[in-house]
């Protein structure tokens, strides 16, 4: 089978790495790809925002499955357009992708179906947002979370612990003119990520992980797209996972099916484990990045067969996804300046030396210039390793990091600290 993988980040490198191991793969194509993905796939010169060009390529290359990695093409309806020519797609259509494309859409669905989540308000003006703050005040204290409504690459969230922080976030959000946002209560607990496959009706769990969003050690500094992750998330016990599936994920899948917009792909549920039980923080409509890297490192099966069963509506008859007992941990190497303006063009060396330690180096923001690998984005590499527990996986991942030669890059040195503590 010929397969087309859409995307160019570390998530897609991990997917390409795992897909290429399938015996059913004839040719794996990737668009637009990156130098790391090119080690496993044939990179196609294709503008993925041009849906007609993508469809023409699919027909020309006799593609049997399309795997859409990032959220933007899904929100733009790429999966819908490909399905019109009868080709299976792993990824939800435009309407179902609103779970990530619009925070307000998801919160309204939760309210309608009774899914546990934070109390919230949808706002469309600065004055309206400021007025809502009073509902989150407790005496002199005020804590809330302010989320831009649309896609924001994992960075459109401000956790405001004071009134001044909330007012500053609102001012920044509306500084460019009209905008939409969700303001919600601050939930206390530990976060975990649950991944669930859905073919529109049936579901299957696909592992758990814990991400590290803040840029600095000890979870300090601004939010990022993710500075590292590990899997599985031990804090998400089997009992809590079953509650999350029954109270959050399956009601969501059922609601979308009832609306005539079935969810096909992987649903990433960001959860807060509160004293009252799991509550939904947000949904993503794709594998996380860098969570995908640790999931692929542990997945013990034929990824092509699994994704194809989802895309063809055969999930109930497919083998349940299986994972190795090992813990996987990934450390993101970012370019200096991230999550602000990253320093691009820095030369990256030592990838072979890092992988000689036993780690796998997934590439995200990279490109080749004059035969050299250089940084081309904010998050550049994800150094991934496995071990018998989090501490061993951490040691192995950082051994890989220390073997790299990337002077203009940096990383957190404490990925996995909560689990180890």
JOBELZI-V994972 format. One record per residue. N is the residue number from 1. RES is the residue in one letter. PHI is phi in whole degrees, -180 to 180 (NA if undefined). BURIAL is # if it has 24 or more other ideal C-beta (glycine too) atoms within 12 Angstrom, else .. Layout:
n:N res:RES phi:PHI burial:BURIAL
n:N res:RES phi:PHI burial:BURIAL
This chain:
n:1 res:X phi:NA burial:#
n:2 res:X phi:-91 burial:#
n:3 res:X phi:-126 burial:#
n:4 res:X phi:-112 burial:#
n:5 res:X phi:-106 burial:#
n:6 res:X phi:-96 burial:#
n:7 res:X phi:138 burial:#
n:8 res:X phi:-145 burial:#
n:9 res:X phi:-105 burial:#
n:10 res:X phi:-64 burial:#
n:11 res:X phi:-59 burial:#
n:12 res:X phi:-71 burial:#
n:13 res:X phi:-63 burial:#
n:14 res:X phi:-64 burial:#
n:15 res:X phi:-65 burial:#
n:16 res:X phi:-63 burial:#
n:17 res:X phi:-58 burial:#
n:18 res:X phi:-80 burial:#
n:19 res:X phi:-61 burial:#
n:20 res:X phi:-64 burial:#
n:21 res:X phi:-82 burial:.
n:22 res:X phi:-76 burial:#
n:23 res:X phi:-72 burial:.
n:24 res:X phi:-86 burial:.
n:25 res:X phi:-73 burial:#
n:26 res:X phi:-92 burial:.
n:27 res:X phi:-126 burial:#
n:28 res:X phi:-100 burial:#
n:29 res:X phi:-102 burial:#
n:30 res:X phi:-138 burial:#
n:31 res:X phi:-144 burial:#
n:32 res:X phi:-83 burial:#
n:33 res:X phi:74 burial:#
n:34 res:X phi:-154 burial:#
n:35 res:X phi:-59 burial:#
n:36 res:X phi:-71 burial:#
n:37 res:X phi:-61 burial:#
n:38 res:X phi:-64 burial:#
n:39 res:X phi:-73 burial:#
n:40 res:X phi:-122 burial:#
n:41 res:X phi:-141 burial:#
n:42 res:X phi:-87 burial:#
n:43 res:X phi:-78 burial:#
n:44 res:X phi:-101 burial:#
n:45 res:X phi:-81 burial:.
n:46 res:X phi:-140 burial:#
n:47 res:X phi:-85 burial:.
n:48 res:X phi:-72 burial:#
n:49 res:X phi:-82 burial:.
n:50 res:X phi:-94 burial:.
n:51 res:X phi:-65 burial:#
n:52 res:X phi:-66 burial:.
n:53 res:X phi:-65 burial:.
n:54 res:X phi:-64 burial:#
n:55 res:X phi:-64 burial:#
n:56 res:X phi:-60 burial:.
n:57 res:X phi:-64 burial:#
n:58 res:X phi:-59 burial:#
n:59 res:X phi:-67 burial:.
n:60 res:X phi:-64 burial:.
n:61 res:X phi:-95 burial:#
n:62 res:X phi:52 burial:.
n:63 res:X phi:-72 burial:#
n:64 res:X phi:-101 burial:#
n:65 res:X phi:-156 burial:#
n:66 res:X phi:-113 burial:#
n:67 res:X phi:-112 burial:#
n:68 res:X phi:-97 burial:#
n:69 res:X phi:-80 burial:#
n:70 res:X phi:-85 burial:#
n:71 res:X phi:-79 burial:#
n:72 res:X phi:-57 burial:#
n:73 res:X phi:-62 burial:#
n:74 res:X phi:-68 burial:#
n:75 res:X phi:-63 burial:#
n:76 res:X phi:-83 burial:#
n:77 res:X phi:90 burial:#
n:78 res:X phi:-60 burial:#
n:79 res:X phi:-62 burial:#
n:80 res:X phi:-59 burial:#
n:81 res:X phi:-66 burial:#
n:82 res:X phi:-69 burial:#
n:83 res:X phi:-64 burial:#
n:84 res:X phi:-66 burial:.
n:85 res:X phi:-102 burial:.
n:86 res:X phi:80 burial:.
n:87 res:X phi:-97 burial:#
n:88 res:X phi:-62 burial:#
n:89 res:X phi:-129 burial:#
n:90 res:X phi:-95 burial:#
n:91 res:X phi:152 burial:#
n:92 res:X phi:-74 burial:#
n:93 res:X phi:-74 burial:#
n:94 res:X phi:-56 burial:#
n:95 res:X phi:-66 burial:#
n:96 res:X phi:-68 burial:#
n:97 res:X phi:-70 burial:#
n:98 res:X phi:-63 burial:#
n:99 res:X phi:-56 burial:#
n:100 res:X phi:-104 burial:#
n:101 res:X phi:-68 burial:#
n:102 res:X phi:-142 burial:#
n:103 res:X phi:-61 burial:#
n:104 res:X phi:-65 burial:#
n:105 res:X phi:-58 burial:#
n:106 res:X phi:-66 burial:#
n:107 res:X phi:-64 burial:#
n:108 res:X phi:-66 burial:.
n:109 res:X phi:-62 burial:#
n:110 res:X phi:-60 burial:#
n:111 res:X phi:-64 burial:.
n:112 res:X phi:-69 burial:.
n:113 res:X phi:-95 burial:#
n:114 res:X phi:87 burial:.
n:115 res:X phi:-84 burial:#
n:116 res:X phi:-66 burial:#
n:117 res:X phi:-157 burial:#
n:118 res:X phi:-72 burial:#
n:119 res:X phi:-61 burial:.
n:120 res:X phi:-149 burial:#
n:121 res:X phi:-135 burial:#
n:122 res:X phi:-95 burial:#
n:123 res:X phi:-131 burial:#
n:124 res:X phi:-129 burial:.
n:125 res:X phi:-146 burial:.
n:126 res:X phi:-64 burial:#
n:127 res:X phi:-64 burial:.
n:128 res:X phi:-65 burial:.
n:129 res:X phi:-66 burial:#
n:130 res:X phi:-64 burial:#
n:131 res:X phi:-65 burial:.
n:132 res:X phi:-68 burial:#
n:133 res:X phi:-59 burial:#
n:134 res:X phi:-61 burial:.
n:135 res:X phi:-73 burial:.
n:136 res:X phi:-113 burial:#
n:137 res:X phi:-91 burial:.
n:138 res:X phi:-126 burial:.
n:139 res:X phi:67 burial:.
n:140 res:X phi:-83 burial:.
n:141 res:X phi:-90 burial:.
n:142 res:X phi:-146 burial:#
n:143 res:X phi:-134 burial:#
n:144 res:X phi:-160 burial:#
n:145 res:X phi:-122 burial:#
n:146 res:X phi:-115 burial:#
n:147 res:X phi:-125 burial:#
n:148 res:X phi:-62 burial:#
n:149 res:X phi:-70 burial:#
n:150 res:X phi:-92 burial:#
n:151 res:X phi:-66 burial:#
n:152 res:X phi:-143 burial:#
n:153 res:X phi:54 burial:#
n:154 res:X phi:78 burial:#
n:155 res:X phi:-120 burial:#
n:156 res:X phi:-90 burial:#
n:157 res:X phi:-128 burial:#
n:158 res:X phi:-123 burial:#
n:159 res:X phi:-93 burial:#
n:160 res:X phi:-95 burial:#
n:161 res:X phi:-101 burial:.
n:162 res:X phi:-142 burial:.
n:163 res:X phi:-62 burial:.
n:164 res:X phi:-62 burial:.
n:165 res:X phi:-64 burial:#
n:166 res:X phi:-66 burial:#
n:167 res:X phi:-66 burial:#
n:168 res:X phi:-65 burial:.
n:169 res:X phi:-65 burial:#
n:170 res:X phi:-67 burial:#
n:171 res:X phi:-60 burial:.
n:172 res:X phi:-66 burial:.
n:173 res:X phi:-64 burial:#
n:174 res:X phi:-100 burial:#
n:175 res:X phi:-68 burial:.
n:176 res:X phi:-95 burial:.
n:177 res:X phi:113 burial:.
n:178 res:X phi:-58 burial:.
n:179 res:X phi:-156 burial:#
n:180 res:X phi:-127 burial:#
n:181 res:X phi:-153 burial:#
n:182 res:X phi:-119 burial:#
n:183 res:X phi:-114 burial:#
n:184 res:X phi:-136 burial:#
n:185 res:X phi:-68 burial:#
n:186 res:X phi:-81 burial:#
n:187 res:X phi:-97 burial:#
n:188 res:X phi:-106 burial:.
n:189 res:X phi:147 burial:.
n:190 res:X phi:-108 burial:#
n:191 res:X phi:-89 burial:#
n:192 res:X phi:-151 burial:#
n:193 res:X phi:-115 burial:#
n:194 res:X phi:-116 burial:#
n:195 res:X phi:-114 burial:#
n:196 res:X phi:-135 burial:#
n:197 res:X phi:-84 burial:#
n:198 res:X phi:-143 burial:#
n:199 res:X phi:-103 burial:#
n:200 res:X phi:110 burial:#
n:201 res:X phi:-129 burial:.
n:202 res:X phi:-88 burial:#
n:203 res:X phi:-132 burial:#
n:204 res:X phi:-151 burial:#
n:205 res:X phi:-65 burial:#
n:206 res:X phi:-132 burial:#
n:207 res:X phi:89 burial:#
n:208 res:X phi:-135 burial:#
n:209 res:X phi:-159 burial:#
n:210 res:X phi:-125 burial:#
n:211 res:X phi:-96 burial:#
n:212 res:X phi:-126 burial:#
n:213 res:X phi:-81 burial:#
n:214 res:X phi:-72 burial:#
n:215 res:X phi:-75 burial:#
n:216 res:X phi:-110 burial:#
n:217 res:X phi:-54 burial:.
n:218 res:X phi:73 burial:.
n:219 res:X phi:57 burial:#
n:220 res:X phi:-117 burial:.
n:221 res:X phi:85 burial:.
n:222 res:X phi:-71 burial:#
n:223 res:X phi:-69 burial:#
n:224 res:X phi:-129 burial:#
n:225 res:X phi:-75 burial:#
n:226 res:X phi:131 burial:#
n:227 res:X phi:-104 burial:#
n:228 res:X phi:161 burial:#
n:229 res:X phi:-160 burial:#
n:230 res:X phi:-143 burial:#
n:231 res:X phi:-145 burial:#
n:232 res:X phi:-81 burial:#
n:233 res:X phi:-90 burial:#
n:234 res:X phi:-60 burial:#
n:235 res:X phi:-65 burial:#
n:236 res:X phi:-90 burial:#
n:237 res:X phi:-67 burial:.
n:238 res:X phi:-58 burial:.
n:239 res:X phi:-66 burial:.
n:240 res:X phi:-67 burial:#
n:241 res:X phi:-63 burial:#
n:242 res:X phi:-65 burial:.
n:243 res:X phi:-64 burial:#
n:244 res:X phi:-63 burial:#
n:245 res:X phi:-64 burial:#
n:246 res:X phi:-75 burial:.
n:247 res:X phi:-98 burial:#
n:248 res:X phi:-121 burial:#
n:249 res:X phi:-72 burial:#
n:250 res:X phi:-64 burial:#
n:251 res:X phi:-60 burial:#
n:252 res:X phi:-67 burial:#
n:253 res:X phi:-59 burial:#
n:254 res:X phi:-64 burial:#
n:255 res:X phi:-66 burial:#
n:256 res:X phi:-69 burial:#
n:257 res:X phi:-63 burial:#
n:258 res:X phi:-65 burial:.
n:259 res:X phi:-83 burial:.
n:260 res:X phi:81 burial:.
n:261 res:X phi:-127 burial:#
n:262 res:X phi:-59 burial:#
n:263 res:X phi:-93 burial:#
n:264 res:X phi:-124 burial:#
n:265 res:X phi:145 burial:#
n:266 res:X phi:-110 burial:#
n:267 res:X phi:-108 burial:#
n:268 res:X phi:-103 burial:#
n:269 res:X phi:-99 burial:#
n:270 res:X phi:-84 burial:#
n:271 res:X phi:-115 burial:#
n:272 res:X phi:-110 burial:#
n:273 res:X phi:-90 burial:#
n:274 res:X phi:-93 burial:#
n:275 res:X phi:-67 burial:.
n:276 res:X phi:-92 burial:.
n:277 res:X phi:117 burial:#
n:278 res:X phi:-66 burial:#
n:279 res:X phi:-128 burial:#
n:280 res:X phi:-77 burial:#
n:281 res:X phi:-87 burial:#
n:282 res:X phi:-167 burial:#
n:283 res:X phi:-109 burial:#
n:284 res:X phi:-118 burial:#
n:285 res:X phi:-104 burial:#
n:286 res:X phi:-157 burial:#
n:287 res:X phi:-63 burial:#
n:288 res:X phi:-73 burial:#
n:289 res:X phi:-136 burial:#
n:290 res:X phi:-104 burial:#
n:291 res:X phi:-64 burial:#
n:292 res:X phi:-58 burial:#
n:293 res:X phi:-62 burial:#
n:294 res:X phi:-77 burial:#
n:295 res:X phi:-66 burial:#
n:296 res:X phi:-67 burial:#
n:297 res:X phi:-66 burial:#
n:298 res:X phi:-102 burial:#
n:299 res:X phi:-64 burial:#
n:300 res:X phi:-116 burial:.
n:301 res:X phi:-172 burial:#
n:302 res:X phi:-90 burial:.
n:303 res:X phi:-64 burial:#
n:304 res:X phi:-60 burial:#
n:305 res:X phi:-60 burial:#
n:306 res:X phi:-68 burial:#
n:307 res:X phi:-67 burial:#
n:308 res:X phi:-67 burial:#
n:309 res:X phi:-62 burial:#
n:310 res:X phi:-64 burial:#
n:311 res:X phi:-65 burial:#
n:312 res:X phi:-97 burial:#
n:313 res:X phi:75 burial:#
n:314 res:X phi:-114 burial:.
n:315 res:X phi:-61 burial:#
n:316 res:X phi:-63 burial:.
n:317 res:X phi:-97 burial:.
n:318 res:X phi:-87 burial:#
n:319 res:X phi:-59 burial:.
n:320 res:X phi:-64 burial:.
n:321 res:X phi:-56 burial:#
n:322 res:X phi:-120 burial:.
n:323 res:X phi:-130 burial:#
n:324 res:X phi:-65 burial:.
n:325 res:X phi:-69 burial:.
n:326 res:X phi:-62 burial:#
n:327 res:X phi:-92 burial:#
n:328 res:X phi:-114 burial:#
n:329 res:X phi:-139 burial:#
n:330 res:X phi:-126 burial:#
n:331 res:X phi:-117 burial:#
n:332 res:X phi:-85 burial:#
n:333 res:X phi:-97 burial:#
n:334 res:X phi:-110 burial:#
n:335 res:X phi:-79 burial:#
n:336 res:X phi:-51 burial:.
n:337 res:X phi:103 burial:.
n:338 res:X phi:-68 burial:#
n:339 res:X phi:-90 burial:#
n:340 res:X phi:-83 burial:.
n:341 res:X phi:-90 burial:.
n:342 res:X phi:-76 burial:#
n:343 res:X phi:-83 burial:#
n:344 res:X phi:-100 burial:#
n:345 res:X phi:93 burial:#
n:346 res:X phi:-66 burial:#
n:347 res:X phi:-76 burial:#
n:348 res:X phi:-114 burial:#
n:349 res:X phi:-126 burial:.
n:350 res:X phi:82 burial:#
n:351 res:X phi:-63 burial:#
n:352 res:X phi:-62 burial:.
n:353 res:X phi:-65 burial:.
n:354 res:X phi:-65 burial:#
n:355 res:X phi:-74 burial:#
n:356 res:X phi:-68 burial:.
n:357 res:X phi:-77 burial:#
n:358 res:X phi:108 burial:.
n:359 res:X phi:-81 burial:#
n:360 res:X phi:-114 burial:#
n:361 res:X phi:-102 burial:#
n:362 res:X phi:-89 burial:#
n:363 res:X phi:-97 burial:#
n:364 res:X phi:-120 burial:#
n:365 res:X phi:-89 burial:#
n:366 res:X phi:-132 burial:#
n:367 res:X phi:-155 burial:#
n:368 res:X phi:-103 burial:.
n:369 res:X phi:-133 burial:.
n:370 res:X phi:53 burial:.
n:371 res:X phi:79 burial:.
n:372 res:X phi:-112 burial:.
n:373 res:X phi:-85 burial:#
n:374 res:X phi:-131 burial:#
n:375 res:X phi:-74 burial:#
n:376 res:X phi:-132 burial:#
n:377 res:X phi:-165 burial:#
n:378 res:X phi:-76 burial:#
n:379 res:X phi:-93 burial:#
n:380 res:X phi:-106 burial:#
n:381 res:X phi:-135 burial:#
n:382 res:X phi:-134 burial:#
n:383 res:X phi:-88 burial:#
n:384 res:X phi:-122 burial:#
n:385 res:X phi:-146 burial:#
n:386 res:X phi:-120 burial:#
n:387 res:X phi:-163 burial:#
n:388 res:X phi:-72 burial:.
n:389 res:X phi:-150 burial:.
n:390 res:X phi:-62 burial:#
n:391 res:X phi:-62 burial:.
n:392 res:X phi:-69 burial:.
n:393 res:X phi:-62 burial:#
n:394 res:X phi:-63 burial:#
n:395 res:X phi:-58 burial:#
n:396 res:X phi:-70 burial:#
n:397 res:X phi:-65 burial:#
n:398 res:X phi:-72 burial:#
n:399 res:X phi:-63 burial:#
n:400 res:X phi:-66 burial:#
n:401 res:X phi:-58 burial:#
n:402 res:X phi:-70 burial:.
n:403 res:X phi:-84 burial:#
n:404 res:X phi:-77 burial:#
n:405 res:X phi:-121 burial:.
n:406 res:X phi:-138 burial:#
n:407 res:X phi:-60 burial:.
n:408 res:X phi:-94 burial:#
n:409 res:X phi:-116 burial:#
n:410 res:X phi:-149 burial:#
n:411 res:X phi:-151 burial:#
n:412 res:X phi:-75 burial:#
n:413 res:X phi:-106 burial:.
n:414 res:X phi:-132 burial:#
n:415 res:X phi:-61 burial:#
n:416 res:X phi:92 burial:#
n:417 res:X phi:-62 burial:#
n:418 res:X phi:-64 burial:#
n:419 res:X phi:-65 burial:#
n:420 res:X phi:-68 burial:.
n:421 res:X phi:-64 burial:.
